[in-house]
Amino acid sequence: MSWMNDLYVIYQKLDANSCEAVKNDILKAQMDGCSRGEIYFLVLQQLVRIKREKAPVYELIKEEVESFIHYSSNPYKLSA
């Protein structure tokens, strides 16, 4: 699964659990990025912030966030 697929599932779960503000923060980071790598790292910053500051929301998307974070260990995967 690619990090974009993980992000899609994250958005679905946030929608299903009425976490629109959190979703909008992630979407803003995604829109601010110019390249795939930059988008990834901007979104990653938001997800790490959620993990650190919003534990209940993080628990909803934990599996996808951890999978998303894993992609940073192999920069080649970021282009996939």
C-alpha positions as CSV (number, residue, x, y, z in Angstrom):
1,M,0.0,0.0,0.0
2,S,1.3,3.5,-0.8
3,W,1.4,6.4,1.6
4,M,-1.3,8.1,-0.6
5,N,-3.6,5.1,0.1
6,D,-2.9,5.4,3.8
7,L,-3.8,9.1,3.6
8,Y,-7.1,8.3,1.8
9,V,-8.0,5.9,4.6
10,I,-7.1,8.5,7.2
11,Y,-9.4,11.0,5.6
12,Q,-12.2,8.5,5.5
13,K,-11.8,7.6,9.2
14,L,-11.7,11.3,10.2
15,D,-14.9,12.0,8.2
16,A,-16.6,9.0,9.7
17,N,-15.7,10.3,13.2
18,S,-16.6,14.0,12.7
19,C,-12.9,15.1,13.0
20,E,-13.3,17.8,10.3
21,A,-10.8,20.3,11.9
22,V,-8.1,17.6,12.0
23,K,-8.8,16.6,8.5
24,N,-8.6,20.2,7.3
25,D,-5.2,20.7,9.0
26,I,-3.9,17.6,7.1
27,L,-5.5,18.8,3.8
28,K,-3.9,22.2,4.2
29,A,-0.5,20.6,4.6
30,Q,-1.2,18.5,1.6
31,M,-2.2,21.5,-0.5
32,D,0.8,23.5,0.6
33,G,3.2,20.9,-0.8
34,C,4.6,21.3,-4.3
35,S,6.1,17.9,-4.9
36,R,5.2,14.4,-3.7
37,G,8.1,14.4,-1.3
38,E,7.3,17.8,0.1
39,I,3.6,16.9,0.4
40,Y,4.6,13.7,2.3
41,F,6.7,15.6,4.8
42,L,4.2,18.4,5.4
43,V,1.5,15.8,6.0
44,L,3.9,13.8,8.1
45,Q,4.4,16.8,10.4
46,Q,0.6,17.1,10.9
47,L,0.3,13.4,11.7
48,V,3.1,13.5,14.2
49,R,1.5,16.5,15.8
50,I,-1.8,14.6,16.0
51,K,0.0,11.6,17.5
52,R,1.6,13.9,20.1
53,E,-1.3,16.3,20.9
54,K,-4.6,14.5,20.0
55,A,-4.4,11.0,21.4
56,P,-8.2,10.2,20.9
57,V,-8.0,11.1,17.2
58,Y,-4.7,9.3,16.8
59,E,-6.2,6.1,18.1
60,L,-8.8,6.2,15.3
61,I,-6.1,6.4,12.6
62,K,-3.1,4.8,14.4
63,E,-2.6,1.9,12.0
64,E,-2.5,4.2,8.9
65,V,-0.4,6.8,10.6
66,E,2.2,4.3,11.6
67,S,2.2,2.9,8.1
68,F,2.5,6.4,6.7
69,I,5.4,7.2,9.0
70,H,7.1,4.0,7.9
71,Y,7.5,5.3,4.4
72,S,10.0,7.9,5.6
73,S,12.5,5.1,6.3
74,N,12.8,4.5,2.5
75,P,12.8,7.7,0.4
76,Y,12.4,5.6,-2.8
77,K,8.9,4.6,-1.6
78,L,7.9,8.3,-1.4
79,S,7.7,8.5,-5.2
80,A,5.5,5.4,-5.5
